[in-house]
Every structure is written in structure tokens, then in C-alpha cells.
């Protein structure tokens, strides 16, 4: 069954097609260094790390200490894990 995103647009489709062309970590580093700021890359990486730790049943205080993420960020990510589009879950199960 196809997922119907509320954010779907042609330019976003093109971005995702571009991401799907990346073949290895070097490609990812090169592309993301060009398309994102270093702070954006760090934020995205931190969110994935928080999602992984939540999936491992770590407490908010453990996650805050390990990642430096605020409790608001941790809470937002937890909400995505519980009520979101299953994006984190799908990626975490594949890592």
C-alpha cells in the first residue's frame, strides 16, 4: 500500500529521488555537505540517535545526557515514534 504524505510535492519528490541515487557513505557526505548546513546535519543525526535510544527504551534523562537533546526534542521524536508515519521505525529496523 502506498503512503500518501501530507507534504507531497514535485520538488520534494525530486529531492527524495536524488537521495535514492546515493550509493555509499561518501556520496552521502558529499551530497549532504552541499545541501545542508553542518548544524542541519548534526540535528538530523541527533534526532535519529534519539529515536534509536527511545526504541531501546532509554529514559528521557539518559537520552538527554547521552545526546544533549532537549526534553522537548526527545518528546517530539517520541510522539513521532508513537503516532507518526513510521519513518523512524522503518529505518531503525533496517539499520
DSSP file (Angstrom, degrees, kcal/mol; ACC not computed):
  #  RESIDUE AA STRUCTURE BP1 BP2  ACC     N-H-->O    O-->H-N    N-H-->O    O-->H-N    TCO  KAPPA ALPHA  PHI   PSI    X-CA   Y-CA   Z-CA
    1    1 A X              0   0    0      0, 0.0     2,-0.2     0, 0.0     0, 0.0   0.000 360.0 360.0 360.0 131.2    0.0    0.0    0.0
    2    2 A X        -     0   0    0      1,-0.1     2,-0.4     2,-0.0     0, 0.0  -0.478 360.0-123.1 -76.8 143.5    1.4    3.4   -1.0
    3    3 A X        -     0   0    0     -2,-0.2     2,-0.8     1,-0.0    -1,-0.1  -0.740  15.5-150.3 -88.0 132.0    1.9    6.1    1.6
    4    4 A X        -     0   0    0     -2,-0.4     2,-0.1     4,-0.0    -1,-0.0  -0.838  16.9-157.6-105.5  94.9    0.1    9.3    1.0
    5    5 A X    >   -     0   0    0     -2,-0.8     3,-0.9     1,-0.1    -2,-0.0  -0.447  19.5-142.1 -75.5 142.3    2.1   12.1    2.6
    6    6 A X  T 3  S+     0   0    0      1,-0.2    -1,-0.1    -2,-0.1    -2,-0.0   0.573 104.1  54.5 -75.9  -9.0    0.5   15.4    3.5
    7    7 A X  T 3  S+     0   0    0      2,-0.0    -1,-0.2     5,-0.0     5,-0.2   0.363  76.3 140.9-102.1   3.0    3.8   17.1    2.4
    8    8 A X    <   +     0   0    0     -3,-0.9     2,-0.3     4,-0.1     3,-0.1  -0.233  17.6 148.2 -59.6 125.6    3.9   15.5   -1.1
    9    9 A X     >  -     0   0    0      1,-0.1     4,-2.4    -2,-0.0     5,-0.2  -0.966  56.8-110.2-149.8 159.4    5.1   18.0   -3.8
   10   10 A X  H  > S+     0   0    0     -2,-0.3     4,-2.2     1,-0.2     5,-0.1   0.890 117.2  50.9 -61.0 -41.3    7.1   17.6   -7.0
   11   11 A X  H  > S+     0   0    0      2,-0.2     4,-1.8     1,-0.2    -1,-0.2   0.861 111.3  48.1 -68.6 -33.0   10.2   19.3   -5.6
   12   12 A X  H  > S+     0   0    0      2,-0.2     4,-2.6     1,-0.2    -1,-0.2   0.891 108.6  54.6 -71.3 -39.7   10.2   17.0   -2.6
   13   13 A X  H  X S+     0   0    0     -4,-2.4     4,-2.4     1,-0.2    -2,-0.2   0.922 108.7  49.2 -55.8 -44.0    9.7   14.0   -4.9
   14   14 A X  H  X S+     0   0    0     -4,-2.2     4,-2.2     2,-0.2    -2,-0.2   0.896 109.1  52.1 -65.3 -40.2   12.8   15.1   -6.8
   15   15 A X  H  X S+     0   0    0     -4,-1.8     4,-2.3     2,-0.2    -1,-0.2   0.937 111.4  46.6 -58.8 -47.1   14.8   15.6   -3.6
   16   16 A X  H  X S+     0   0    0     -4,-2.6     4,-2.2     1,-0.2    -2,-0.2   0.871 109.8  52.9 -67.3 -36.5   13.9   12.0   -2.5
   17   17 A X  H  X S+     0   0    0     -4,-2.4     4,-0.6    -5,-0.2    -1,-0.2   0.895 109.0  51.5 -62.5 -38.3   14.8   10.6   -5.9
   18   18 A X  H >< S+     0   0    0     -4,-2.2     3,-1.1     1,-0.2     4,-0.5   0.925 108.9  49.7 -63.2 -44.3   18.2   12.3   -5.5
   19   19 A X  H >< S+     0   0    0     -4,-2.3     3,-1.5     1,-0.3    -1,-0.2   0.892 105.4  57.8 -61.5 -39.3   18.7   10.8   -2.1
   20   20 A X  H 3< S+     0   0    0     -4,-2.2    -1,-0.3     1,-0.3    -2,-0.2   0.665  97.9  61.8 -67.4 -14.9   17.8    7.4   -3.5
   21   21 A X  T << S+     0   0    0     -3,-1.1    -1,-0.3    -4,-0.6    -2,-0.2   0.636  76.5 110.5 -83.3 -13.2   20.7    7.7   -6.1
   22   22 A X    <   -     0   0    0     -3,-1.5     3,-0.1    -4,-0.5    -3,-0.0  -0.435  47.3-172.5 -67.2 130.8   23.3    7.9   -3.3
   23   23 A X        -     0   0    0     -2,-0.2     2,-0.3     1,-0.1    -1,-0.1   0.708  56.3  -1.6-101.5 -23.4   25.4    4.7   -3.4
   24   24 A X  S  > S-     0   0    0      1,-0.1     4,-2.1     0, 0.0    -1,-0.1  -0.915  81.8 -82.3-156.6 179.4   27.6    4.9   -0.3
   25   25 A X  H  > S+     0   0    0     -2,-0.3     4,-3.1     1,-0.2     5,-0.2   0.865 123.8  56.5 -62.2 -36.1   28.6    7.0    2.7
   26   26 A X  H  > S+     0   0    0      2,-0.2     4,-2.7     1,-0.2    -1,-0.2   0.939 107.1  48.8 -61.2 -45.6   31.0    9.1    0.6
   27   27 A X  H  > S+     0   0    0      1,-0.2     4,-2.7     2,-0.2     5,-0.2   0.919 112.6  49.7 -56.1 -44.0   28.1   10.0   -1.7
   28   28 A X  H  X S+     0   0    0     -4,-2.1     4,-3.0     2,-0.2     5,-0.4   0.937 110.9  47.8 -62.7 -48.3   26.0   10.9    1.3
   29   29 A X  H  X S+     0   0    0     -4,-3.1     4,-2.3     1,-0.2     5,-0.2   0.940 114.5  46.7 -57.6 -47.6   28.7   13.0    2.9
   30   30 A X  H  X S+     0   0    0     -4,-2.7     4,-1.2    -5,-0.2    -2,-0.2   0.926 117.4  42.1 -62.6 -45.5   29.3   14.9   -0.3
   31   31 A X  H  X S+     0   0    0     -4,-2.7     4,-2.4    -5,-0.2     3,-0.3   0.950 117.1  45.0 -68.4 -49.5   25.6   15.5   -1.1
   32   32 A X  H  X S+     0   0    0     -4,-3.0     4,-2.3     1,-0.2    -1,-0.2   0.835 109.1  56.4 -69.4 -31.0   24.5   16.4    2.5
   33   33 A X  H  < S+     0   0    0     -4,-2.3    -1,-0.2    -5,-0.4    -2,-0.2   0.844 114.1  41.6 -65.3 -31.4   27.5   18.7    2.9
   34   34 A X  H  < S+     0   0    0     -4,-1.2    -2,-0.2    -3,-0.3    -1,-0.2   0.864 122.2  37.4 -80.2 -37.6   26.4   20.6   -0.2
   35   35 A X  H  < S+     0   0    0     -4,-2.4     2,-0.3    -5,-0.1    -2,-0.2   0.720 117.5  43.0 -92.3 -21.9   22.7   20.6    0.5
   36   36 A X  S  < S-     0   0    0     -4,-2.3     2,-0.2    -5,-0.2     3,-0.0  -0.833  78.6-114.8-122.0 157.8   22.6   21.1    4.3
   37   37 A X     >  -     0   0    0     -2,-0.3     4,-2.2     1,-0.1     5,-0.2  -0.501  37.6-109.5 -78.4 162.2   24.4   23.3    6.8
   38   38 A X  H  > S+     0   0    0      1,-0.2     4,-2.5     2,-0.2     5,-0.2   0.873 121.4  54.7 -62.1 -35.3   26.6   21.4    9.3
   39   39 A X  H  > S+     0   0    0      2,-0.2     4,-2.4     1,-0.2    -1,-0.2   0.873 106.4  51.1 -65.7 -36.4   24.1   22.3   12.1
   40   40 A X  H  > S+     0   0    0      2,-0.2     4,-2.4     1,-0.2    -2,-0.2   0.914 110.7  48.3 -65.9 -42.3   21.2   20.7   10.0
   41   41 A X  H  X S+     0   0    0     -4,-2.2     4,-2.6     1,-0.2     5,-0.2   0.930 112.4  48.9 -62.8 -44.7   23.2   17.5    9.5
   42   42 A X  H  X S+     0   0    0     -4,-2.5     4,-2.6     1,-0.2    -2,-0.2   0.910 111.5  49.8 -61.4 -42.1   24.0   17.4   13.3
   43   43 A X  H  X S+     0   0    0     -4,-2.4     4,-2.3     2,-0.2    -2,-0.2   0.912 111.9  46.9 -64.2 -43.2   20.3   18.0   14.1
   44   44 A X  H  X S+     0   0    0     -4,-2.4     4,-2.0     2,-0.2    -2,-0.2   0.925 113.8  48.1 -64.7 -44.1   19.2   15.2   11.8
   45   45 A X  H  X S+     0   0    0     -4,-2.6     4,-2.3     1,-0.2    -2,-0.2   0.899 111.1  51.5 -62.8 -40.8   21.8   12.8   13.1
   46   46 A X  H  X S+     0   0    0     -4,-2.6     4,-2.8    -5,-0.2    -1,-0.2   0.909 107.8  52.2 -63.1 -42.2   20.8   13.7   16.7
   47   47 A X  H  X S+     0   0    0     -4,-2.3     4,-2.5     1,-0.2    -1,-0.2   0.911 110.3  47.8 -61.6 -42.1   17.2   13.0   16.0
   48   48 A X  H  X S+     0   0    0     -4,-2.0     4,-2.3     2,-0.2    -1,-0.2   0.911 111.8  50.1 -65.0 -41.1   17.9    9.6   14.6
   49   49 A X  H  X S+     0   0    0     -4,-2.3     4,-2.4     2,-0.2    -2,-0.2   0.920 110.9  49.4 -62.5 -43.8   20.2    8.8   17.6
   50   50 A X  H  X S+     0   0    0     -4,-2.8     4,-2.7     1,-0.2     5,-0.2   0.920 110.2  50.9 -60.8 -44.1   17.4    9.9   20.0
   51   51 A X  H  X S+     0   0    0     -4,-2.5     4,-2.4     1,-0.2    -1,-0.2   0.905 109.8  50.5 -60.8 -41.3   14.9    7.7   18.1
   52   52 A X  H  X S+     0   0    0     -4,-2.3     4,-1.3     2,-0.2    -1,-0.2   0.923 111.9  46.9 -62.2 -44.5   17.2    4.7   18.4
   53   53 A X  H  <>S+     0   0    0     -4,-2.4     5,-2.5     2,-0.2    -2,-0.2   0.882 111.5  50.5 -67.6 -38.4   17.6    5.3   22.1
   54   54 A X  H ><5S+     0   0    0     -4,-2.7     3,-1.9     1,-0.2    -1,-0.2   0.912 108.5  53.0 -62.5 -41.4   13.9    5.7   22.6
   55   55 A X  H 3<5S+     0   0    0     -4,-2.4    -1,-0.2     1,-0.3    -2,-0.2   0.807 105.4  54.8 -62.8 -29.2   13.4    2.4   20.7
   56   56 A X  T 3<5S-     0   0    0     -4,-1.3    -1,-0.3    -5,-0.2    -2,-0.2   0.330 120.5-113.6 -85.2   6.6   15.9    0.9   23.1
   57   57 A X  T < 5 +     0   0    0     -3,-1.9    -3,-0.2     1,-0.2    -2,-0.1   0.750  58.4 161.4  68.4  27.7   13.7    2.0   26.0
   58   58 A X      < -     0   0    0     -5,-2.5    -1,-0.2     1,-0.1     2,-0.1  -0.449  41.1-109.5 -72.0 153.1   16.2    4.5   27.4
   59   59 A X     >  -     0   0    0     -2,-0.1     4,-2.6     1,-0.1     5,-0.2  -0.388  23.9-110.4 -79.9 161.7   14.7    7.2   29.7
   60   60 A X  H  > S+     0   0    0      1,-0.2     4,-3.0     2,-0.2     5,-0.2   0.909 119.9  51.0 -57.3 -43.0   14.5   10.9   28.7
   61   61 A X  H  > S+     0   0    0      2,-0.2     4,-2.1     1,-0.2    -1,-0.2   0.883 110.4  48.7 -67.1 -36.9   17.2   11.8   31.2
   62   62 A X  H  > S+     0   0    0      2,-0.2     4,-2.5     1,-0.2    -1,-0.2   0.928 114.2  46.3 -63.5 -44.5   19.5    9.1   29.9
   63   63 A X  H  X S+     0   0    0     -4,-2.6     4,-2.6     2,-0.2     6,-0.5   0.908 111.0  51.8 -66.2 -42.3   18.9   10.3   26.3
   64   64 A X  H  X S+     0   0    0     -4,-3.0     4,-2.1     1,-0.2    -1,-0.2   0.917 113.4  45.1 -59.7 -43.8   19.3   13.9   27.3
   65   65 A X  H  < S+     0   0    0     -4,-2.1    -2,-0.2    -5,-0.2    -1,-0.2   0.892 117.0  44.5 -67.3 -40.6   22.7   13.1   28.9
   66   66 A X  H  < S+     0   0    0     -4,-2.5    -2,-0.2    -5,-0.2    -1,-0.2   0.827 129.8  20.7 -74.8 -32.8   23.9   10.9   26.0
   67   67 A X  H  < S-     0   0    0     -4,-2.6    -3,-0.2    -5,-0.2    -2,-0.2   0.657  89.7-126.4-113.6 -20.9   22.9   13.2   23.1
   68   68 A X     <  +     0   0    0     -4,-2.1    -4,-0.2    -5,-0.5    -3,-0.1   0.507  59.5 147.0  80.3   3.6   22.5   16.7   24.5
   69   69 A X        -     0   0    0     -6,-0.5    -1,-0.3   -23,-0.1    -2,-0.1  -0.444  51.0-113.8 -72.1 146.0   19.0   16.8   23.0
   70   70 A X     >  -     0   0    0     -2,-0.1     4,-2.5     1,-0.1     5,-0.2  -0.362  22.4-114.3 -74.0 159.5   16.4   18.8   24.9
   71   71 A X  H  > S+     0   0    0      1,-0.2     4,-2.7     2,-0.2     5,-0.2   0.829 118.8  58.4 -64.0 -29.4   13.4   17.1   26.5
   72   72 A X  H  > S+     0   0    0      2,-0.2     4,-2.3     1,-0.2    -1,-0.2   0.919 108.1  44.8 -64.6 -42.5   11.2   18.9   24.1
   73   73 A X  H  > S+     0   0    0      2,-0.2     4,-2.3     1,-0.2     5,-0.2   0.924 113.7  49.5 -65.3 -44.7   13.1   17.4   21.2
   74   74 A X  H  X S+     0   0    0     -4,-2.5     4,-2.5     1,-0.2    -2,-0.2   0.917 111.9  49.1 -60.7 -43.4   13.0   13.9   22.8
   75   75 A X  H  X S+     0   0    0     -4,-2.7     4,-2.3     2,-0.2    -1,-0.2   0.902 109.9  50.9 -62.8 -42.6    9.3   14.3   23.4
   76   76 A X  H  X S+     0   0    0     -4,-2.3     4,-1.7     2,-0.2    -1,-0.2   0.900 112.2  46.8 -63.0 -41.0    8.7   15.3   19.8
   77   77 A X  H  X S+     0   0    0     -4,-2.3     4,-2.3     2,-0.2    -2,-0.2   0.894 110.3  52.7 -68.8 -39.6   10.6   12.3   18.5
   78   78 A X  H  X S+     0   0    0     -4,-2.5     4,-2.1     1,-0.2    -2,-0.2   0.904 106.7  53.5 -61.6 -40.0    8.8   10.0   20.9
   79   79 A X  H  X S+     0   0    0     -4,-2.3     4,-3.5     1,-0.2     5,-0.5   0.897 108.2  50.5 -60.9 -40.2    5.5   11.4   19.5
   80   80 A X  H  X S+     0   0    0     -4,-1.7     4,-1.8     3,-0.2     6,-0.5   0.897 109.2  51.1 -64.2 -40.0    6.6   10.5   16.0
   81   81 A X  H  < S+     0   0    0     -4,-2.3    -2,-0.2     2,-0.2    -1,-0.2   0.872 120.4  34.8 -64.0 -36.2    7.6    7.0   17.1
   82   82 A X  H  < S+     0   0    0     -4,-2.1    -2,-0.2    -5,-0.2    -3,-0.2   0.902 139.1  12.1 -85.5 -44.4    4.1    6.5   18.6
   83   83 A X  H  < S+     0   0    0     -4,-3.5    -3,-0.2    -5,-0.2    -2,-0.2   0.402 103.8 100.3-117.3   0.2    1.8    8.5   16.3
   84   84 A X  S  < S-     0   0    0     -4,-1.8    -4,-0.1    -5,-0.5    -3,-0.1   0.215  89.7 -80.4 -82.1-160.2    3.9    9.3   13.3
   85   85 A X        -     0   0    0      1,-0.0    -4,-0.1   -82,-0.0    -1,-0.1   0.279  62.4-110.8 -88.3   8.9    4.3    7.9    9.8
   86   86 A X  S  > S+     0   0    0     -6,-0.5     4,-2.4     3,-0.0     5,-0.2   0.631  78.5 132.0  69.6  16.4    6.6    5.0   10.9
   87   87 A X  H  > S+     0   0    0      2,-0.2     4,-2.2     1,-0.2     5,-0.2   0.943  73.0  44.8 -62.8 -48.8    9.6    6.5    9.2
   88   88 A X  H  > S+     0   0    0      1,-0.2     4,-3.2     2,-0.2     5,-0.3   0.941 114.0  50.5 -59.6 -46.8   11.9    6.2   12.2
   89   89 A X  H  > S+     0   0    0      1,-0.2     4,-2.1     2,-0.2    -2,-0.2   0.908 110.0  49.4 -59.8 -43.2   10.7    2.6   12.8
   90   90 A X  H  X S+     0   0    0     -4,-2.4     4,-0.7     2,-0.2    -1,-0.2   0.916 115.4  43.1 -63.7 -42.9   11.2    1.5    9.2
   91   91 A X  H >X S+     0   0    0     -4,-2.2     4,-1.1     1,-0.2     3,-1.0   0.929 112.9  51.8 -69.7 -44.7   14.8    3.0    9.1
   92   92 A X  H 3< S+     0   0    0     -4,-3.2     3,-0.5     1,-0.3    -2,-0.2   0.870 106.3  54.4 -61.7 -36.0   15.7    1.6   12.6
   93   93 A X  H 3< S+     0   0    0     -4,-2.1    -1,-0.3    -5,-0.3    -2,-0.2   0.735 110.4  48.0 -69.2 -20.2   14.6   -1.8   11.7
   94   94 A X  H <<        0   0    0     -3,-1.0    -1,-0.2    -4,-0.7    -2,-0.2   0.604 360.0 360.0 -94.5 -14.2   16.9   -1.7    8.6
   95   95 A X     <        0   0    0     -4,-1.1    -1,-0.2    -3,-0.5    -2,-0.1   0.486 360.0 360.0 -80.1 360.0   20.0   -0.5   10.4
